[in-house]
Amino acid sequence: MKAFNFFILYRFPIGIVLLLGGIALGFTVGWWEATVVLVLAVICLVTHILFGPMRLVQEAVEAGDIEKATALMNMVKFPKLLYKPIRSVYYFMQSNMAMYSNDLDKAEATIRQSIQSGSPMKEYEGMQYFQLGTIAYQKNDLKTADQNLKKAVRMGLPDKENTAAALLTLASIAMSRRDFKSAKDYFRRAKAQKPTTAQIVSQIKEMDKYISRMPG
């Protein structure tokens, strides 16, 4: 695994070295002998352009090393050349990092680019709209937040934690509109997910105090 990660990280300079070596071999020995070296060079360069270091970015994010993830993301100089599903993930990760730094405008712009690039799977598409809805909610654009969060829930989210978070936000929006019936329904559905994340469990306990006092 470490060898593969090393290849991902350095395949562009490796490709350049192989390309120059292949050309030199072609002129000095023969192009037939240089074929294998040149093919390896093309593989290194093309895979770097199409896939970038996104595997390493995801590993860094999962390890909580946002600084490393950002440095790896900055290695991608031409994101529009990335393979379309990889490009979608790239912009999604850009949006996540912008949210870490509370740059909501950049987070919104990049998640929209992710949506435009398509989605590698249905659940991932749901996460794109969940992200868009969350950003709108933080901007206090409740109408847009409501639309996108409902769309995310309809499309399906990859786990119970994200589903519960989306439903709790929808419950909060309904409460602000004094739509108590919908608020109770969203809250019931959120609790039914039985989330275990401390933050979401705390939100459920806090919201339960208000839901129980609501009419309807």
C-alpha positions in Angstrom: 0.0 0.0 0.0 2.8 2.4 0.9 4.5 1.7 -2.5 1.2 2.4 -4.3 0.7 5.7 -2.4 4.3 6.6 -3.3 3.5 6.0 -6.9 0.4 8.1 -6.7 2.3 11.0 -5.1 5.2 11.0 -7.5 3.9 9.5 -10.7 4.1 12.8 -12.5 7.8 13.4 -12.0 8.4 9.6 -12.5 6.5 10.0 -15.8 8.6 12.9 -16.9 11.8 11.1 -16.1 10.6 8.0 -18.0 9.6 10.1 -21.0 12.9 11.8 -21.2 14.7 8.5 -20.7 12.6 6.9 -23.3 13.3 9.6 -25.9 17.0 9.5 -25.1 16.9 5.7 -25.4 15.1 6.0 -28.7 17.7 8.3 -30.3 20.8 6.4 -28.9 19.7 2.7 -29.1 16.4 2.4 -31.0 12.7 3.3 -30.7 11.7 -0.4 -30.5 13.8 -0.7 -27.3 12.4 2.5 -26.0 8.7 1.4 -26.4 8.3 -0.1 -23.0 9.8 3.0 -21.2 7.6 5.4 -23.3 4.5 3.4 -22.6 5.2 3.4 -18.8 5.8 7.2 -19.1 2.4 7.7 -20.8 0.6 5.6 -18.2 2.2 7.7 -15.4 1.3 11.0 -17.0 -2.2 10.1 -18.1 -3.2 8.5 -14.8 -1.9 11.6 -13.0 -4.0 13.9 -15.2 -7.2 11.8 -15.0 -7.1 10.7 -11.4 -4.8 13.1 -9.5 -4.0 12.3 -5.8 -7.7 12.0 -4.7 -7.1 8.6 -3.1 -4.5 10.2 -0.8 -6.7 13.2 -0.2 -9.5 11.0 1.1 -7.1 9.1 3.3 -5.8 12.4 4.8 -9.4 13.7 5.4 -10.3 10.4 7.1 -7.2 10.7 9.3 -8.3 14.3 10.2 -5.2 15.8 8.5 -6.8 18.7 6.7 -3.5 20.5 6.1 -2.1 17.5 4.2 -5.4 17.1 2.3 -5.3 20.7 1.2 -1.7 20.4 0.1 -2.5 17.3 -2.0 -5.6 19.1 -3.5 -3.3 22.0 -4.5 -1.3 19.5 -6.6 -4.3 19.3 -9.0 -3.5 22.2 -11.5 -6.2 21.4 -14.1 -9.3 19.9 -12.3 -11.4 20.1 -15.5 -9.1 17.4 -17.0 -9.9 14.9 -14.2 -12.0 11.9 -15.1 -15.6 13.0 -14.6 -16.5 11.0 -11.4 -13.1 11.9 -9.9 -13.7 15.6 -10.8 -17.0 15.4 -8.9 -15.2 14.1 -5.8 -12.5 16.7 -6.2 -15.0 19.6 -6.1 -17.0 17.9 -3.2 -13.8 17.7 -1.2 -13.1 21.4 -2.1 -16.5 22.3 -0.7 -15.8 20.3 2.5 -12.6 22.1 3.1 -14.2 25.5 2.4 -16.7 24.7 5.1 -14.0 23.8 7.5 -12.7 27.4 7.1 -16.2 28.8 7.1 -16.0 30.1 3.5 -19.6 29.4 2.6 -19.5 31.1 -0.8 -16.6 29.0 -2.0 -18.3 25.9 -0.4 -21.4 26.6 -2.4 -19.6 27.3 -5.7 -17.6 24.1 -5.5 -20.5 21.8 -4.5 -22.4 23.2 -7.5 -19.4 22.3 -9.7 -19.5 18.8 -8.1 -23.1 18.4 -9.0 -22.5 19.6 -12.6 -19.7 17.0 -12.9 -22.2 14.2 -12.1 -22.1 11.6 -9.4 -20.4 8.2 -9.2 -23.3 6.7 -7.3 -26.9 7.6 -6.2 -26.0 8.0 -2.5 -23.2 10.3 -3.3 -25.6 12.5 -5.3 -27.8 12.7 -2.2 -24.7 13.9 -0.2 -24.1 16.6 -2.8 -27.6 18.0 -2.2 -27.3 17.5 1.5 -24.1 19.6 1.4 -25.9 22.3 -0.7 -28.8 22.3 1.7 -26.6 22.6 4.8 -24.7 25.5 3.3 -28.0 27.3 2.5 -29.2 26.7 6.1 -26.0 28.2 7.5 -26.6 31.2 5.2 -30.2 31.4 6.6 -31.6 30.7 3.2 -34.3 28.4 4.6 -36.3 28.0 1.3 -33.2 26.7 -0.6 -32.1 24.6 2.4 -35.6 23.0 2.6 -35.7 22.2 -1.1 -32.2 20.7 -1.2 -32.4 18.7 2.0 -35.7 17.2 0.9 -34.1 16.2 -2.4 -31.2 14.7 -0.5 -33.5 12.6 1.7 -35.5 11.4 -1.4 -32.3 10.4 -3.2 -31.0 8.6 -0.2 -28.0 9.2 2.0 -25.2 6.7 2.6 -25.7 6.2 6.4 -28.1 6.8 9.2 -26.0 9.7 10.7 -26.3 11.9 7.6 -30.0 10.9 7.2 -30.7 11.9 10.8 -28.8 15.2 10.4 -30.8 16.1 7.3 -34.1 15.2 8.9 -33.3 17.2 12.0 -32.5 20.3 9.9 -35.8 19.9 8.1 -37.5 19.6 11.5 -35.8 22.8 12.6 -36.9 24.6 9.4 -40.5 23.4 9.9 -40.4 24.7 13.5 -39.3 28.1 12.3 -42.3 28.2 10.0 -44.6 27.0 12.8 -45.4 23.9 10.7 -45.6 21.8 13.8 -47.0 18.7 12.2 -44.2 18.5 9.7 -41.6 19.3 12.4 -42.9 16.4 14.5 -42.8 14.0 11.5 -39.2 14.9 10.6 -38.1 14.6 14.2 -39.8 11.2 14.6 -38.0 10.0 11.4 -34.7 11.4 12.6 -35.0 9.5 15.9 -36.0 6.3 14.0 -32.5 6.4 12.4 -31.0 5.7 15.9 -27.9 7.8 15.2 -24.9 7.3 17.5 -22.8 10.4 16.7 -22.5 12.5 19.9 -23.4 15.8 18.2 -26.6 14.4 16.6 -27.7 12.6 19.7 -27.3 15.9 21.6 -29.3 17.7 19.0 -32.1 15.1 19.3 -32.2 15.5 23.1 -32.3 19.3 22.9 -35.0 19.4 20.2 -37.1 16.8 22.1 -37.7 19.4 24.8 -39.4 21.7 22.2 -41.1 19.1 20.1 -43.0 17.6 23.2 -44.5 21.0 23.9 -45.8 21.6 20.4 -49.5 21.6 19.5 -50.8 19.2 16.9 
